[in-house]
C-alpha cells in the first residue's frame, strides 16, 4: 500500500510537471507570437496579436494581411483598441477607406475591406475572400463597385454605389471578380453607359454606316457596319471588331458609334475604361473622341473636335489632340507616356470654360487654354457628342501589312460623364 501510494504520487507529480512545462511553453509561444510591436502594412497578423498604433494598443480580432488604409483605428472589424481579443468584432464597420465585403447579409459575419483596384478571383482569395463569397457590402460616398459573375471581369455585372450598398441575395455565390473605383473627386455622375446588357442601347448610340465617300476624310480602308460581327455588347463590355473581309466594296469592316442627337455635353469630366487591340497592329487606329454638335450646320473643323484618346500602329503612347478653325484648320496635341495597351486603362478629359486637360489613369499629360476663346477656340464653349471607332488604314497610320492581326478588337468597359 505504501509503495503503491508512492508510485501514484510520483506519477501525479510527473504529470503536473509535464502540464506545467507545456503551459509554460504555450504561454511563451503566445506571448512571443502576439506581441508584434508597431503596426505595419503588408504584414500577416493572427487573432489576439497586439500592436501599437498612434500611441494606443490594439488587439487583432480576425487573421489578415494588412494593407495601406487598414490602420487599426480605421478598421474596427479587424482591431479592438485596448482589447483582449475576447470582444466579438462589430458587424457594421464604416466604409471610409475602402469597400467592405461581408460574409453574411445585413453586414454580418467576416468583414474584409479592399481599396481601389481590379481584383481577379485569385486576388480576392489572397485577400481573404473565399470563392464566390459575398452577401452584403458597404461602399463609401463617391466610390463605385462593379461585381462580375465570372473571373477576369466577365459574365453578368452588378454596379453598386453608396446609395445601393446592401446586396442581399443579388450576387450571393456569384462573385468572381471585382472592380473598385474612387470617383469622389469627379463631381456628380450625369450620364454613363456601363454596357451591362446584351445589345447597344439605342437611347444612347447611333451608327455611322459606310465610307462617307472618302474614307471619312482620312482615306480609311474600312466599311463601317451595324452588324454583330463588328459591334457587340457582351460580358460587360462594348466590343468593336475590325475584320479583314470584302464588304461594300472595301477590304475591311469595322464599326463607329456616336451619341449625336441623343446625348451632348458642354464641360465636365468625361472618361472611358478601354482595352485596345493587341498583337500586330500596323494600320489599326482606335479612337475615343468628340465632335461639336453643330457639325451639320457649320462643318468641320468649325464645329471643333476633341480627341480624348487615339493610338496608331505600334505606338506605345496615346495621342491627345484638339482641332478647330482659326482662319483655317488649327490643331494642338501631345503624347502620353508609355502605356501597356494589353491592359485596360482609363482615358479622360477635364473640360471647363478655361481649360481642357487630358489624363491616362489619372495622370495628366496635356492641356490647352480656351478661356475667352484664346486662339479662336470658341468652338470649345459649345455642346459636343461622343464617338468610339476602330479605323483600319488611313492617312495617319498607313495600311495594314501581312502581319497585322485580324480580327482586331477594342473593348470599352464603360463611359461616364461627371459635372
C-alpha positions in Angstrom: 0.0 0.0 0.0 2.7 2.4 0.9 4.7 1.5 -2.2 1.6 2.0 -4.4 0.8 5.3 -2.9 4.4 6.4 -3.5 4.2 5.3 -7.2 0.8 7.1 -7.6 2.2 10.2 -6.1 5.2 10.0 -8.4 3.0 9.7 -11.4 0.8 12.6 -10.4 3.9 14.7 -9.7 5.3 13.9 -13.1 2.0 14.7 -14.8 1.8 18.0 -13.0 5.4 18.9 -14.1 4.7 18.0 -17.7 1.5 20.0 -17.7 3.3 23.0 -16.1 6.0 22.7 -18.7 3.6 22.6 -21.6 1.7 25.6 -20.2 4.9 27.5 -19.9 5.8 26.6 -23.5 2.4 27.5 -24.8 2.4 30.8 -22.8 5.9 31.6 -24.2 4.7 30.9 -27.7 1.6 33.0 -27.4 3.5 36.0 -25.9 6.2 35.9 -28.5 3.7 35.5 -31.3 1.2 38.1 -30.1 3.4 41.0 -29.2 4.1 42.4 -32.6 5.3 45.9 -31.9 4.2 48.8 -34.1 1.5 48.1 -36.7 2.9 47.9 -40.3 1.2 47.4 -43.7 1.8 44.2 -45.7 2.1 42.1 -42.5 0.3 38.9 -41.6 -1.5 39.2 -38.2 -3.1 36.4 -36.2 -6.1 36.6 -33.8 -5.0 38.1 -30.5 -1.9 39.6 -31.9 -1.3 43.0 -30.3 0.2 46.1 -32.0 0.8 49.7 -31.1 -0.5 52.5 -33.4 -0.7 56.2 -32.7 0.1 55.8 -29.1 -2.6 53.1 -28.4 -2.6 49.3 -28.2 -4.8 47.2 -30.4 -5.7 43.5 -30.4 -6.3 41.6 -33.6 -9.9 40.2 -33.9 -9.5 38.5 -37.3 -6.5 37.0 -39.0 -5.5 39.0 -42.1 -2.6 40.6 -44.0 -2.6 44.3 -43.5 -2.8 46.9 -46.3 -2.2 50.6 -46.5 -5.5 52.1 -45.3 -6.2 49.3 -42.9 -4.6 51.1 -39.9 -6.1 49.7 -36.7 -8.1 52.9 -36.0 -9.7 52.7 -39.4 -10.8 49.1 -39.4 -12.7 48.2 -36.2 -13.8 44.9 -37.8 -10.1 43.8 -37.6 -8.8 45.5 -34.4 -10.1 46.3 -30.9 -8.5 49.3 -29.2 -7.0 48.2 -25.9 -8.9 44.9 -26.1 -8.0 41.4 -25.2 -9.4 39.7 -28.3 -12.4 38.4 -26.4 -14.9 41.0 -27.7 -16.6 39.9 -31.0 -15.9 42.2 -33.9 -18.5 44.8 -34.8 -20.8 43.7 -37.6 -21.1 47.2 -39.3 -17.7 48.9 -39.6 -17.8 52.1 -41.5 -16.6 52.0 -45.1 -14.5 55.1 -45.4 -11.1 53.9 -46.7 -12.3 51.2 -49.0 -15.2 48.9 -49.8 -16.1 46.4 -47.1 -17.4 43.0 -48.1 -19.4 40.8 -45.6 -19.9 37.1 -45.4 -23.5 37.4 -44.2 -26.4 39.6 -45.3 -27.2 42.8 -43.3 -23.4 43.4 -42.8 -22.8 40.4 -40.7 -20.0 37.8 -40.3 -16.5 38.2 -41.5 -15.6 41.6 -43.0 -12.8 42.3 -45.5 -12.1 45.8 -46.7 -10.5 46.4 -50.2 -9.1 49.6 -51.7 -9.2 50.9 -55.3 -8.2 48.3 -57.9 -9.3 45.4 -60.1 -9.4 42.1 -58.3 -9.5 38.7 -60.1 -10.8 35.6 -58.2 -7.3 34.5 -57.2 -6.5 38.0 -55.9 -9.8 38.1 -53.9 -8.9 34.7 -52.4 -5.4 36.1 -51.4 -7.2 39.0 -49.6 -9.2 36.6 -47.5 -12.4 36.5 -49.6 -13.3 32.8 -50.4 -14.6 31.7 -53.8 -17.9 33.2 -54.8 -18.5 34.8 -51.4 -20.3 38.0 -50.7 -23.7 38.7 -49.1 -23.5 42.4 -48.4 -21.1 45.3 -48.8 -20.7 48.9 -47.8 -19.4 51.5 -50.2 -18.1 54.9 -49.2 -19.6 58.1 -50.7 -18.1 58.7 -54.1 -17.0 55.1 -54.6 -18.3 52.6 -57.2 -18.1 48.8 -57.1 -18.5 46.6 -60.1 -19.1 42.9 -59.3 -18.7 40.3 -62.0 -20.2 36.8 -62.2 -17.1 35.3 -63.9 -13.4 35.6 -63.3 -11.4 38.2 -65.2 -14.4 40.6 -65.3 -16.7 38.5 -67.4 -20.4 37.5 -67.3 -23.2 39.4 -65.6 -22.0 42.7 -64.0 -23.7 44.4 -61.0 -22.8 48.0 -60.1 -23.1 49.4 -56.6 -22.6 52.9 -55.1 -23.1 54.2 -51.5 -26.8 54.5 -52.2 -27.1 50.8 -53.1 -24.6 49.2 -50.8 -26.7 46.3 -49.4 -26.8 43.5 -52.0 -28.8 40.9 -50.1 -29.0 37.8 -52.3 -28.4 39.6 -55.7 -24.9 38.2 -56.1 -24.6 35.6 -53.4 -22.3 32.8 -54.5 -21.8 34.5 -57.8 -18.9 37.0 -57.2 -15.8 36.0 -59.1 -14.1 39.3 -59.8 -14.5 42.9 -58.7 -13.6 46.4 -59.8 -13.4 49.2 -57.2 -13.2 52.8 -58.2 -13.0 56.0 -56.2 -14.8 58.7 -58.1 -15.1 61.1 -55.1 -13.3 63.9 -56.8 -15.1 63.6 -60.1 -18.3 65.6 -59.4 -21.8 64.3 -60.0 -22.3 61.5 -62.4 -24.7 63.0 -65.0 -24.6 60.2 -67.6 -23.0 56.8 -68.3 -23.2 53.7 -70.3 -21.9 50.7 -68.4 -22.5 48.2 -71.3 -24.2 45.8 -68.9 -26.8 44.4 -71.4 -26.6 42.3 -74.5 -27.1 44.9 -77.2 -26.2 48.5 -77.8 -28.6 51.0 -76.1 -30.4 52.8 -78.9 -31.3 55.7 -76.5 -27.6 56.5 -76.3 -26.0 55.5 -79.6 -26.4 55.6 -83.3 -24.2 54.1 -86.0 -22.2 55.6 -88.8 -22.5 53.4 -91.9 -20.3 53.0 -94.9 -17.3 55.0 -96.0 -18.7 58.6 -96.2 -17.4 58.6 -99.8 -13.8 59.4 -99.0 -12.8 57.1 -96.1 -14.3 59.6 -93.6 -12.0 62.3 -94.7 -8.9 60.3 -93.9 -8.8 57.8 -96.7 -9.6 55.0 -94.2 -9.9 51.5 -95.7 -12.9 50.0 -93.7 -16.6 49.9 -94.3 -18.5 50.7 -91.1 -21.5 48.5 -90.3 -24.0 47.9 -87.6 -23.6 44.1 -87.8 -22.9 41.9 -84.7 -19.7 40.8 -86.4 -18.4 44.4 -85.9 -20.1 45.7 -82.8 -21.4 43.8 -79.7 -22.2 44.4 -76.1 -21.1 41.3 -74.2 -19.6 40.4 -70.8 -20.0 44.0 -69.6 -18.1 45.5 -72.5 -18.8 47.2 -75.8 -16.6 45.3 -78.3 -15.8 46.9 -81.6 -14.2 44.4 -84.0 -12.3 45.2 -87.2 -12.2 42.4 -89.7 -10.4 41.7 -92.9 -13.2 40.8 -95.4 -14.7 42.1 -98.6 -17.8 44.2 -97.9 -19.4 47.2 -99.5 -16.5 47.5 -102.0 -13.9 47.7 -99.2 -11.4 45.1 -97.9 -12.1 45.6 -94.2 -15.1 46.1 -91.9 -15.4 47.7 -88.5 -17.8 50.0 -86.5 -18.2 53.6 -85.5 -20.9 54.7 -83.0 -21.8 58.1 -81.6 -24.3 59.9 -79.3 -25.2 62.5 -81.9 -28.7 64.0 -81.4 -29.1 61.8 -78.3 -26.5 62.8 -75.7 -24.4 66.0 -75.8 -22.3 67.7 -73.2 -20.6 71.0 -72.5 -17.9 70.8 -69.9 -17.3 68.1 -67.3 -15.1 65.1 -66.7 -15.5 62.6 -69.5 -13.9 59.2 -69.2 -13.9 55.7 -70.6 -12.1 52.5 -69.5 -10.7 50.8 -72.6 -8.5 48.0 -73.7 -7.1 48.5 -77.2 -6.2 45.9 -79.9 -3.1 43.8 -79.2 -0.8 41.8 -81.4 0.5 43.1 -84.7 -1.3 46.5 -85.1 0.2 48.1 -88.2 -2.7 50.1 -89.8 -5.0 49.9 -86.8 -6.4 53.2 -85.4 -8.8 53.1 -82.4 -10.2 56.4 -81.0 -12.4 57.8 -78.2 -13.3 61.3 -79.2 -15.9 64.1 -79.5 -17.3 66.4 -82.2 -19.2 69.6 -82.0 -23.0 69.1 -82.1 -23.3 71.8 -84.7 -21.2 69.9 -87.3 -24.1 69.6 -89.8 -24.6 73.3 -90.0 -21.0 74.6 -89.7 -18.9 71.7 -90.9 -15.5 70.5 -89.8 -13.2 71.9 -88.3 -15.5 74.8 -87.4 -17.5 72.5 -85.1 -14.4 71.6 -83.2 -13.0 68.1 -82.4 -11.7 66.8 -79.1 -9.7 63.6 -79.4 -9.6 62.1 -75.9 -7.6 59.1 -77.0 -6.1 57.9 -80.3 -3.5 55.3 -80.9 -1.9 54.3 -84.3 0.1 51.3 -85.3 2.7 50.1 -82.7 2.9 53.4 -80.8 3.4 52.8 -77.1 1.6 56.1 -76.2 -1.8 57.7 -76.7 -2.4 60.9 -78.5 -4.5 63.8 -77.1 -5.5 66.4 -79.7 -8.0 69.2 -80.5 -8.9 70.5 -83.9 -10.7 73.8 -84.6 -11.0 76.7 -87.1 -8.6 79.6 -86.8 -8.7 81.2 -90.3 -8.3 77.6 -91.5 -7.6 74.2 -89.8 -5.8 74.5 -86.4 -4.7 71.7 -84.1 -2.9 71.2 -80.9 -1.8 68.0 -79.2 0.6 65.9 -77.1 1.6 62.3 -76.4 1.2 60.4 -73.2 4.0 58.4 -71.6 4.4 54.7 -72.1 1.2 52.6 -71.9 0.8 48.8 -71.8 -2.0 48.5 -74.3 -2.6 44.9 -73.4 -4.4 46.1 -70.3 -7.4 48.3 -69.6 -6.8 52.0 -68.9 -9.0 55.0 -68.1 -8.7 57.8 -70.6 -10.3 61.1 -69.7 -10.6 64.8 -70.1 -11.5 67.5 -67.6 -13.1 70.3 -69.5 -14.3 73.7 -68.3 -14.6 77.2 -69.7 -10.9 77.8 -69.3 -9.0 74.6 -70.0 -9.2 71.1 -71.5 -6.9 68.7 -69.7 -6.1 65.1 -70.7 -5.4 62.1 -68.4 -4.5 58.4 -68.6 -5.2 56.6 -65.3 -5.4 59.9 -63.6 -2.0 61.2 -64.8 -2.3 64.5 -66.7 -0.2 64.7 -69.9 -1.8 67.5 -72.0 -3.8 70.7 -71.6 -4.9 73.7 -73.7 -6.1 77.1 -72.7 -9.5 78.0 -74.2 -10.5 80.9 -71.8 -12.3 83.7 -73.6 -11.8 82.0 -77.0 -8.0 82.1 -76.8 -6.6 81.4 -80.3 -10.1 81.4 -81.8 -11.1 78.4 -79.7 -14.8 79.5 -79.3 -15.8 76.1 -80.6 -15.0 74.5 -77.2 -17.6 76.5 -75.3 -20.4 74.7 -77.1 -22.0 71.2 -76.9 -20.2 68.1 -78.1 -21.2 64.5 -78.7 -19.2 61.3 -78.1 -17.8 58.7 -80.6 -16.0 55.4 -80.4 -14.5 53.8 -83.5 -11.8 51.4 -84.7 -10.5 52.5 -88.1 -8.3 50.5 -90.5 -5.7 52.3 -92.5 -5.8 56.0 -93.5 -3.5 58.9 -94.0 -2.1 58.8 -90.4 -1.4 55.1 -89.8 -1.0 53.9 -93.3 -2.2 50.5 -94.5 -2.1 47.2 -92.6 0.6 44.7 -93.7 0.6 41.0 -94.0 1.4 40.6 -90.3 -1.4 42.8 -89.0 -3.6 40.8 -86.6 -7.3 40.4 -87.6 -9.8 40.4 -86.1 -8.7 43.4 -84.1 -10.8 44.2 -81.0 -11.4 47.3 -79.0 -13.1 46.8 -75.6 -14.9 49.6 -73.7 -15.9 48.7 -70.1 -17.8 51.9 -69.5 -18.1 55.6 -70.5 -19.0 58.2 -67.9 -19.7 61.9 -67.7 -19.4 63.9 -64.4 -20.1 67.5 -63.8 
